Amino acid sequence: MPSNKRPRRLNYAVNKKWPKTWGKVGNAVAHYKKLQTRIGFEWETKWLLNAVKIVTAKLNKYQINLNKI
């Protein structure tokens, strides 16, 4: 006996999944700003310098100018 309901489990990709790149540029900019404020009061620790290097590489990949942030 066929069911008259639509198969909701087949629509999982449409209903539940979100893009993996949601807000990645904004998150990278916010992370860069937060690291700059931390460097202001914690000084330049090796951990912070490595984190800034990683974030600047991401911003360069997204072609965002650091002088305008």
C-alpha beads as a LAMMPS data file, in Angstrom:
LAMMPS data file: protein, C-alpha beads

69 atoms
68 bonds

1 atom types
1 bond types

-500.0 500.0 xlo xhi
-500.0 500.0 ylo yhi
-500.0 500.0 zlo zhi

Masses

1 110.0

Atoms # bond

1 1 1 0.000 0.000 0.000
2 1 1 1.717 3.244 -1.119
3 1 1 1.997 6.137 1.265
4 1 1 0.721 9.575 0.299
5 1 1 3.426 11.362 2.309
6 1 1 6.521 12.678 0.587
7 1 1 9.782 10.922 1.517
8 1 1 11.408 13.341 3.929
9 1 1 14.520 11.254 4.403
10 1 1 15.427 11.754 0.761
11 1 1 15.415 15.533 1.223
12 1 1 18.084 15.532 3.961
13 1 1 20.640 17.333 1.802
14 1 1 18.209 20.139 1.063
15 1 1 16.670 20.511 4.502
16 1 1 19.526 19.883 6.926
17 1 1 22.932 20.503 5.374
18 1 1 24.574 23.934 5.298
19 1 1 27.478 25.116 3.183
20 1 1 30.831 24.341 4.753
21 1 1 32.227 27.722 3.755
22 1 1 29.547 29.742 5.531
23 1 1 31.136 32.997 6.714
24 1 1 34.752 31.888 6.381
25 1 1 35.965 35.296 5.229
26 1 1 34.213 37.114 8.068
27 1 1 35.529 34.614 10.588
28 1 1 39.080 35.063 9.310
29 1 1 38.832 38.855 9.575
30 1 1 37.372 38.634 13.093
31 1 1 40.110 36.203 14.121
32 1 1 42.798 38.545 12.780
33 1 1 41.351 41.490 14.731
34 1 1 41.129 39.437 17.911
35 1 1 44.745 38.327 17.554
36 1 1 45.860 41.936 17.078
37 1 1 44.149 42.973 20.316
38 1 1 45.709 40.003 22.134
39 1 1 49.149 40.984 20.863
40 1 1 48.465 44.441 22.293
41 1 1 48.165 43.229 25.871
42 1 1 49.988 39.858 25.864
43 1 1 52.925 40.962 23.721
44 1 1 54.241 38.868 20.876
45 1 1 54.366 35.281 22.046
46 1 1 55.407 32.538 19.677
47 1 1 51.896 31.060 19.718
48 1 1 50.334 34.383 18.710
49 1 1 52.889 34.998 15.973
50 1 1 52.223 31.554 14.497
51 1 1 48.463 32.165 14.650
52 1 1 48.854 35.530 12.904
53 1 1 50.980 33.898 10.213
54 1 1 48.255 31.318 9.544
55 1 1 45.472 33.921 9.473
56 1 1 47.407 36.245 7.166
57 1 1 47.957 33.331 4.784
58 1 1 44.192 32.740 4.746
59 1 1 43.462 36.413 4.150
60 1 1 45.980 36.493 1.313
61 1 1 44.289 33.428 -0.160
62 1 1 40.945 35.241 -0.037
63 1 1 42.672 38.351 -1.532
64 1 1 41.822 40.612 1.386
65 1 1 44.073 43.624 1.937
66 1 1 45.360 43.765 5.518
67 1 1 45.789 47.549 5.384
68 1 1 42.025 48.085 4.994
69 1 1 40.981 45.897 7.923

Bonds

1 1 1 2
2 1 2 3
3 1 3 4
4 1 4 5
5 1 5 6
6 1 6 7
7 1 7 8
8 1 8 9
9 1 9 10
10 1 10 11
11 1 11 12
12 1 12 13
13 1 13 14
14 1 14 15
15 1 15 16
16 1 16 17
17 1 17 18
18 1 18 19
19 1 19 20
20 1 20 21
21 1 21 22
22 1 22 23
23 1 23 24
24 1 24 25
25 1 25 26
26 1 26 27
27 1 27 28
28 1 28 29
29 1 29 30
30 1 30 31
31 1 31 32
32 1 32 33
33 1 33 34
34 1 34 35
35 1 35 36
36 1 36 37
37 1 37 38
38 1 38 39
39 1 39 40
40 1 40 41
41 1 41 42
42 1 42 43
43 1 43 44
44 1 44 45
45 1 45 46
46 1 46 47
47 1 47 48
48 1 48 49
49 1 49 50
50 1 50 51
51 1 51 52
52 1 52 53
53 1 53 54
54 1 54 55
55 1 55 56
56 1 56 57
57 1 57 58
58 1 58 59
59 1 59 60
60 1 60 61
61 1 61 62
62 1 62 63
63 1 63 64
64 1 64 65
65 1 65 66
66 1 66 67
67 1 67 68
68 1 68 69
